[in-house]
């Protein structure tokens, strides 16, 4: 599915003469983002200096060579004294030197650009993995994904093109203009005249293109949304015989998009020929004016030929820069978004390490918590949990069961109150130390596309194969893992997608075994499982709970019934607590819950 | 696609013609330059003002040619856009219509992600293919041939010189295609790998943090990142190498031209102006070669998309409807005794050996309320899908109101069903538009439907009520709210058969019971077939059908099944439906005390 995660987006018009006028995104603070992005480059001072030198040399040679070429032509036309062979060799030398240097320049720029991207991407990942859970819960994962893919890719693509282009373009423009002025300033000024014509023409066209292309972008977005919705929901459309209406709607948008597209493209298509006309006008101006000047003996025909080359050389970088200008803007806007993520604060690493402990008792004291201010999820909850006891948390969806687990792992911190671990506030410990103590088994098992061995070692990195085997044995997962072709070495393709739900659950229990936790959180670990493996999982759960302090969030009555303490939560408050039979006889909330919740849970 | 291609071919041809004229104009220019140099500038000394006049008049002719060329260029663009965008539009529309006709099994196999890519990305690529061919390929092709021809016209020697450079050029281009293309493929794979890694990590962030695996994940990412960068660097280095190499080749040709030309001028065979023109043609030639390289990659991309689309178009919609199209009202008022009959029905997904449904027999009376229970994978949803012919039974017959489904017109068949899916698909529209899918909005009917579906309260809580927008930019719904809207949607069709595929699982027991009771009470001869998870809701049905491993193993009322079906007994035990058990536990506790 990885291909379809990103929204289909507008194809860039890169490389088209009108591309510079297509609607591009703008960074809100271009200057700041540009400076910050540049700082990544300035850290590579040596490479940057070498590149600058090389570009300078290459540009000089590229400017010099046409001059040598025109000298050779002058010699042929007998307007100048000299040996043709030498002149040609000089020219060739200059060209070859320029080419060699431009190769070196390309090489260095590529390395520099990729080094920067490597760092940017690594920094971004490092940040994402360290972001507090709260941030990740609040922001769509797709956004972060598109930071990593679209934005970094855009920066990467632009960087390797833009650096040499900008350096060499500005140098070429300066160099050529200088040479032209030096050779014949009158002719040079005339040649520059065309630049003004270019600017005027582009300004005129740009306005029209921009308005059409904006319409086109909007329609494109609309069409993509329609297309995605109808295709994803094609079942409902078919079931309700809605194909014709949907098709009609799609066609209308599609037609409008085509109209807008044609208008945009026609206007931007005029750009090319207009530029071409202006270029040729320059050619004629140079020829006619050059001839006029030659009549006055102001210059030689060799100079005219050099001017023709220079004029081309002059207009090329101007076109190039305007071509990548849009790309640079998009890249900067992307960089700004990437930096915004990088500026988020990571989960703090403060707090002290935890001394090894045999057992863990937990105490919640007046704990309140709200994800959003003013909407408390837990309200002044107090609860004593003896070391080694099994606590079942029950209550309707949204009553705060999972939140309790989140707080215990310090994915979130309490809004008020305290959670004590063996009598000490958990906030004095580092998150690292705390999490080393706790293992979780979730309803939605999570695995990574790696070998089973590495996935199990997730629990404890230094675990030996023998320990892994033992964990598999204890969790009843050994039999099916042994049947896999490579045993522990089997790579879980598609993050374990080809294993059954039950097998995945057994593996995740094995992983918890490996980590040898003191506290265990089982979050609906036994629901959503087919009947065959259900018994095995329940046995494995029984086994892993032995001697550990356990928090069980479960739907199955059988799991809950055996708990040492059942805690009934209702809208963030602890309303009842006690043993199964005790609570039933009270005929309170628990009794109600049993009747409504359990009398019909999952098959 | 072929017919559309033919339809817009004239425009494409016109565009190509204009492009030819434009290129011809471009090609003529160096000739005029050489005229200006040779006949004008070089004779300035001998002819004086006469030469200047010649330069002026030639210059003017040149400008006219340029202007005409520019006009042709604009016209070419006009025609190209008309043909390519209209073609793309036609393909897109056809494709969309085609996709809507595919069967569930086909869309499921192809995947919605793939279909969306075909419709957005591939259609655009094909559109660009036309532009590329009409404008790019025609231009570079003519440029390439034209510059060689003009070179020969200038002097056969010059022409031969350029021809000599050709094998080297070809070699470089071949190298490029052979070396870089596989690299691009690898680059894509490595990009995908990084994406997958990130998606996995984001989804599993709680596990990563709980097991303190941030560091090892960072290392795993670093490896993937390094691999990606290495490939990207190799591609970039290749391009850094390409351009200077081609330029060097061009410079060598220019040097040879100058030397050769120098001697020829002495013999009087050629002129300095001709040499300058030859140099310009060489530049054109090499540039068009580079252009060709660039075009080749784009055109191959477009062709791949074209092939993919042709493939999709050739996937024939698997189902052909019949002609039987009864009025739903008539079926309701003059009922056939059985609304649904399954006779020896089997079904298996393609490329899977085991059948999902095995020789199923079932008769459902018109107006009966049926509940289907069974474990995951026992074939409940598949069974429902067979009735409106979303899936085609492999063997056996499915009859609706006495007629085999194959005889029905597809539209007529489907209008007999109100179907609520397992996960309700909510469209980005208002609530009422989401419910009133098939018929015009009728507020009294809408109101009663919402009442039955227990959806009145949560809609009334909204400021805009029924006009509240749903979907991506609209109001977020909980699972239970979605399901209730789904049921309302199905009810609103007033179809004679109602299919509810586990559409009450997210509701709490009380609401579910209220909903089903209201549904029962409101029935006017409609048949209801409901897949249920909870025994408590299944009990409300006239008959409960038990499915195990693709077979119907028992059917009957709750009481009879408790006696006859071991599976059903187990189900009840698991679900603790039996309130007696709760009471027993209670009693036992009381006794203990």
Interface residues (C-beta under 8 A of the other chain):
Chain A: X1 X2 X3 X4 X5 X8 X11 X65 X69 X72 X73 X75 X76 X77 X84 X85 X88 X89 X91 X92 X95 X96 X98 X99 X100 X102 X103 X105 X106 X107 X109 X110 X111 X113 X114 X117 X118 X121 X122 X125 X126 X128 X129 X130 X133 X136 X141 X144 X145 X148 X149 X153 X156 X160 X224 X225 X227 X228 X229 X230 X231 X232 X233 X234 X235 X236 X237 X238 X239 X240 X241 X242 X243 X246 X247 X250 X251 X254 X255 X257 X258 X261 X262 X265 X266 X269 X270 X272 X273 X274 X276 X277 X280 X281 X283 X284 X287 X288 X290 X291 X292 X294 X295 X301 X304 X305 X308 X347 X396 X409 X411 X431 X432 X435 X436 X438 X439 X440 X442 X446 X447 X448 X449 X450 X458 X459 X461 X495 X511 X515 X530 X531 X557 X580 X581 X582 X584 X585 X591 X594 X595 X596 X597 X598 X599 X600 X601 X602 X603
Chain B: X22 X26 X29 X33 X36 X37 X40 X41 X42 X44 X48 X49 X51 X52 X55 X56 X59 X62 X63 X66 X67 X69 X70 X71 X73 X74 X77 X78 X80 X81 X82 X85 X86 X88 X89 X92 X93 X96 X97 X99 X100 X101 X102 X104 X107 X111 X112 X113 X114 X115 X116 X117 X119 X120 X121 X124 X128 X191 X192 X194 X195 X196 X197 X198 X199 X200 X201 X202 X203 X204 X205 X206 X207 X208 X209 X210 X211 X212 X213 X214 X216 X217 X218 X220 X221 X222 X225 X226 X229 X232 X233 X236 X237 X239 X240 X241 X243 X244 X245 X247 X248 X251 X252 X254 X255 X258 X259 X261 X262 X265 X272 X275 X276 X279 X373 X374 X375 X376 X377 X388 X390 X411 X414 X415 X417 X419 X421 X425 X427 X428 X437 X438 X471 X472 X489 X493 X508 X509 X510 X533 X534 X535 X536 X537 X571 X574 X575 X576 X577 X579 X582 X585 X586 X588 X589 X590 X592
